[in-house]
């Protein structure tokens, strides 16, 4: 049972739609800010609704889904600006959301995982201490040379290299921006970041970059749980999607309850 409310908030550059999910029987005084999938060019609050409902109910916390601007109409770093502005708004209005500004996590899937990772760094640099970051099949940069990209980026796979190049080019405009830490968070200072859950898929072209990011975070002293789901690719079917979301919800609940 959820109370669901749509709100539009003021960002620095745009008005940002968000959807707030509050369990009626709320057990955890925490908030999860969610960034949807879609290769930076697609996806929406509506298309992620079922996933957010599931995580909010199973986590027992408030969830805020962010409708950041999409490319190619709004190129990089518009999505980053909106994503951080939404987090800042949640931080400033945590009490009104039934949460606590010191008990906030971020979650993102695919392109949204990239935004959650980048926002975690921006939060640290702006004095916002997050409890955790949950990154599901995350984009960590543009890497066509890893083993997973070469093996599972071939045509016929759920996410091939042609699609990755297309999404990345539409988002960045110029592939030189791939070296910008606001797109490739592994190029940032990774010290003192919040604990991370990183979930990868065995047959996903993005697998190796997600797992490399997990290792780099550990190398910088960040507590990390890294889970690879074997036998699946980038696009999760309903059964695997629910399984992954249950893992995430359990992790978020434990982190927000600690």
Protein Blocks (a to p, Z undefined) as FASTA:
>chain_A
ZZddddddddfkbccdddddddfklcbdcddddddehehpgccfklmmmmmmmmmmmnop
acddddddddfklgcfklmmmmmmmmmmmmmmmmmnopafklccdddehjlmmmmmmmmm
mmmmnopacfbdcdehiafbdcfkbmklmmmmpghiabdfklmmmmmmmmnopaklmmpm
klmmmlpcfehiacddddddfklcklmmmmmmmmmmmmnopacdddddehiafbdcfklm
mmmmmmmmmmmmmmmmZZ
